[in-house]
Amino acid sequence: MPRFYIEAELAVDTQIELTETVFHHWCKVLRAQVGDQATLFNGQGGEYHVELTEVAKKSATVQVLTFNPANRTPAIRTLLGQVMSKGDRMDYAIQKAVELGVSEIQLLTSERCEMRLKYDRDQKKLDHWQGIAIAACEQCGMNIVPKILAPLSLEKWFVSELPETKLVLAPNKDETNPLSNVTSNIALLIGPEGGLSEIEIQTANEVGFISWCIGERVLRTETAPVVALSILNYNVRP
């Protein structure tokens, strides 16, 4: 059954008109007909089973049938601090992090950051990345859409309010297994292509980040969140 995110209020035993985006995808691309059913979620928690009751040339209406409160989020809450990278690497990192249940993604800049958003395209790029997060939720079944937060410098992020457990991926550092004492509320810092500088890692350590070295290989910036979040989901229990 297809799943769609919709920016609308949903309630059982009501009828709503589909938004343009959902109408286009479901009725035009997938050629849905009256009587077809789908799952809608609006990011406010849970999901709704709906049935198409009317399809016109430029609009469609559904009947909301039932509600399922499941959100399918992990038991741990992870704030991912991801230094931005160019092109498809950033898209991939966001997509996979969302599929693995990340709670929020804080975009970051650092000394070796490849990307600096310009003012006139900030919102366009943020909307693009938020759309990737929404599409990932549609695919994986999560009903709470993680927010993609506007870029901050590492320095500003370090002095913001962060979770109790703070981890920074740092290849070739001594702290190879810091998971024995972590809480279920975690900040995870991942550097850019080329990695964080020694000074940045040292500064992170000084504000409470624990260095985490995952194996002997150096992971790409878009691979690192996939591996790290998978390990956290498997090993950390609330």
C-alpha positions as CSV (number, residue, x, y, z in Angstrom):
1,M,0.0,0.0,0.0
2,P,1.5,3.4,-0.9
3,R,2.4,5.9,1.8
4,F,2.4,9.6,1.5
5,Y,3.3,12.6,3.7
6,I,0.6,15.2,3.6
7,E,0.5,18.7,5.1
8,A,-3.0,18.5,6.4
9,E,-5.1,17.8,9.5
10,L,-6.2,14.2,9.6
11,A,-9.0,12.6,11.6
12,V,-10.9,9.4,11.4
13,D,-14.4,9.6,9.7
14,T,-13.6,12.8,7.9
15,Q,-13.0,13.6,4.2
16,I,-10.1,15.7,3.0
17,E,-8.9,16.9,-0.3
18,L,-5.4,15.7,-1.3
19,T,-2.7,18.3,-1.5
20,E,-1.2,19.0,-5.0
21,T,1.9,16.9,-4.3
22,V,0.0,13.8,-3.1
23,F,-2.6,14.1,-5.8
24,H,0.1,14.3,-8.5
25,H,2.1,11.3,-7.1
26,W,-0.9,9.0,-6.3
27,C,-3.5,9.9,-8.9
28,K,-1.3,11.0,-11.9
29,V,1.9,9.0,-11.5
30,L,0.5,5.9,-9.9
31,R,-2.9,6.3,-11.7
32,A,-5.0,5.6,-8.6
33,Q,-8.7,5.1,-9.0
34,V,-11.8,5.6,-6.8
35,G,-11.7,2.8,-4.2
36,D,-7.9,2.6,-4.0
37,Q,-6.4,2.8,-0.5
38,A,-3.3,4.3,0.9
39,T,-1.6,5.4,4.1
40,L,-1.2,9.1,5.0
41,F,0.8,10.7,7.7
42,N,1.3,14.4,8.6
43,G,4.3,14.2,10.9
44,Q,2.3,14.8,14.1
45,G,2.4,11.1,15.1
46,G,0.8,8.0,13.8
47,E,-0.7,7.3,10.4
48,Y,-4.1,7.1,8.7
49,H,-5.6,4.5,6.4
50,V,-7.6,6.3,3.7
51,E,-9.7,5.5,0.6
52,L,-10.1,7.5,-2.6
53,T,-13.7,8.6,-2.9
54,E,-13.5,11.1,-5.8
55,V,-10.9,11.8,-8.5
56,A,-11.3,14.9,-10.7
57,K,-9.0,16.4,-13.3
58,K,-7.0,18.5,-10.9
59,S,-8.1,17.2,-7.4
60,A,-9.1,14.2,-5.4
61,T,-10.8,13.5,-2.1
62,V,-10.3,10.7,0.4
63,Q,-12.2,9.2,3.3
64,V,-10.1,8.7,6.4
65,L,-10.9,5.2,7.7
66,T,-8.7,4.3,10.6
67,F,-5.7,5.5,12.7
68,N,-2.6,3.6,13.7
69,P,-0.5,5.3,16.5
70,A,2.7,3.5,15.6
71,N,5.7,5.8,14.8
72,R,8.4,3.2,14.3
73,T,11.1,5.4,15.8
74,P,14.0,3.8,17.6
75,A,14.1,3.7,21.4
76,I,17.1,6.0,21.4
77,R,17.0,9.6,20.3
78,T,19.9,10.7,18.2
79,L,20.8,14.2,17.1
80,L,23.2,13.9,14.1
81,G,25.6,16.7,13.6
82,Q,26.7,16.3,10.0
83,V,29.3,18.5,8.4
84,M,27.9,19.4,4.9
85,S,29.4,17.9,1.7
86,K,28.7,18.5,-1.9
87,G,26.4,16.7,-4.4
88,D,24.8,13.3,-3.8
89,R,26.9,12.6,-0.8
90,M,24.8,14.8,1.4
91,D,21.5,13.6,-0.1
92,Y,22.6,10.0,0.7
93,A,23.7,10.8,4.2
94,I,20.4,12.4,5.0
95,Q,18.3,9.7,3.4
96,K,20.0,6.8,5.1
97,A,20.2,8.6,8.5
98,V,16.4,9.1,8.4
99,E,15.8,5.4,7.4
100,L,17.9,4.4,10.5
101,G,15.7,6.5,12.8
102,V,17.7,9.7,13.4
103,S,15.7,12.3,15.4
104,E,17.2,15.5,14.0
105,I,20.0,16.5,11.7
106,Q,22.0,19.6,12.4
107,L,23.9,20.7,9.4
108,L,27.4,22.0,10.2
109,T,30.4,23.8,8.7
110,S,34.0,23.1,9.7
111,E,37.5,23.9,8.6
112,R,37.5,21.3,5.8
113,C,33.8,21.7,4.9
114,E,33.4,21.6,1.1
115,M,30.1,23.5,1.1
116,R,29.1,27.0,2.2
117,L,25.4,27.9,1.5
118,K,24.8,31.3,0.1
119,Y,22.0,33.3,1.5
120,D,19.9,33.3,-1.7
121,R,19.9,29.6,-2.0
122,D,19.8,28.6,1.7
123,Q,16.1,27.9,1.8
124,K,16.0,26.1,-1.5
125,K,18.7,23.7,-0.4
126,L,17.2,23.2,3.0
127,D,13.8,22.5,1.4
128,H,15.5,19.9,-0.9
129,W,17.1,18.1,2.1
130,Q,13.8,18.3,4.1
131,G,12.1,16.7,1.1
132,I,14.6,13.9,1.1
133,A,13.8,13.3,4.8
134,I,10.1,13.2,4.0
135,A,10.6,10.7,1.1
136,A,12.7,8.5,3.3
137,C,9.9,8.5,5.9
138,E,7.4,7.5,3.3
139,Q,9.6,4.6,2.2
140,C,10.7,3.3,5.6
141,G,7.5,3.7,7.6
142,M,8.5,6.3,10.1
143,N,5.7,8.8,10.9
144,I,7.7,11.5,12.7
145,V,9.8,13.4,10.1
146,P,13.2,14.5,11.4
147,K,13.9,18.2,11.1
148,I,16.9,19.3,8.9
149,L,18.3,22.3,10.9
150,A,19.9,25.3,9.2
151,P,23.7,25.2,9.2
152,L,25.8,26.2,12.2
153,S,29.5,26.4,12.6
154,L,31.1,23.8,14.9
155,E,31.9,26.5,17.4
156,K,28.3,27.6,17.7
157,W,27.0,24.0,17.9
158,F,29.5,23.2,20.7
159,V,28.1,25.9,22.9
160,S,24.4,25.0,22.2
161,E,22.3,22.8,24.4
162,L,23.3,19.2,23.4
163,P,22.3,15.7,24.8
164,E,24.1,14.2,27.7
165,T,26.0,11.6,25.6
166,K,28.1,13.2,22.9
167,L,30.1,11.1,20.4
168,V,32.5,12.2,17.7
169,L,33.7,9.8,15.0
170,A,37.5,10.1,15.1
171,P,39.5,7.5,13.2
172,N,42.7,6.3,14.8
173,K,41.8,7.5,18.2
174,D,42.1,5.4,21.4
175,E,38.5,5.5,22.4
176,T,37.3,2.6,20.2
177,N,34.3,1.4,22.2
178,P,32.6,4.2,24.2
179,L,29.1,2.6,24.1
180,S,29.1,1.0,27.6
181,N,28.0,4.1,29.4
182,V,26.0,6.0,26.8
183,T,22.4,7.2,27.5
184,S,19.5,6.9,25.1
185,N,19.8,10.6,24.2
186,I,22.8,11.1,21.9
187,A,24.6,13.7,19.9
188,L,26.7,12.2,17.1
189,L,29.2,14.4,15.2
190,I,30.5,13.3,11.8
191,G,33.1,15.3,9.9
192,P,33.4,16.1,6.2
193,E,35.4,14.5,3.4
194,G,38.9,14.9,4.8
195,G,37.7,14.6,8.3
196,L,37.7,16.9,11.2
197,S,41.0,18.6,12.0
198,E,43.0,17.6,15.1
199,I,42.1,20.9,16.7
200,E,38.3,20.4,16.0
201,I,38.4,16.9,17.6
202,Q,40.3,18.3,20.6
203,T,37.8,21.1,21.0
204,A,35.0,18.5,20.8
205,N,36.6,16.4,23.5
206,E,37.0,19.5,25.7
207,V,33.2,20.1,25.5
208,G,32.4,16.5,26.4
209,F,32.4,14.6,23.1
210,I,33.9,11.1,23.4
211,S,36.1,10.0,20.5
212,W,34.7,7.0,18.7
213,C,36.9,4.9,16.3
214,I,34.9,2.4,14.3
215,G,37.3,-0.3,13.2
216,E,40.5,0.2,11.3
217,R,39.1,1.7,8.1
218,V,38.4,5.3,7.4
219,L,34.7,5.7,6.4
220,R,33.4,8.2,3.9
221,T,31.3,11.1,5.3
222,E,28.1,9.6,3.8
223,T,28.9,6.1,5.0
224,A,29.8,7.1,8.5
225,P,26.2,7.9,9.7
226,V,24.9,4.6,8.3
227,V,27.4,2.6,10.2
228,A,27.3,4.6,13.4
229,L,23.5,4.7,13.6
230,S,23.3,1.0,12.9
231,I,25.7,0.3,15.8
232,L,23.9,2.6,18.2
233,N,20.4,1.2,17.3
234,Y,21.7,-2.4,18.0
235,N,23.7,-1.8,21.1
236,V,22.1,1.1,23.1
237,R,19.1,0.3,25.2
238,P,17.1,2.9,27.1
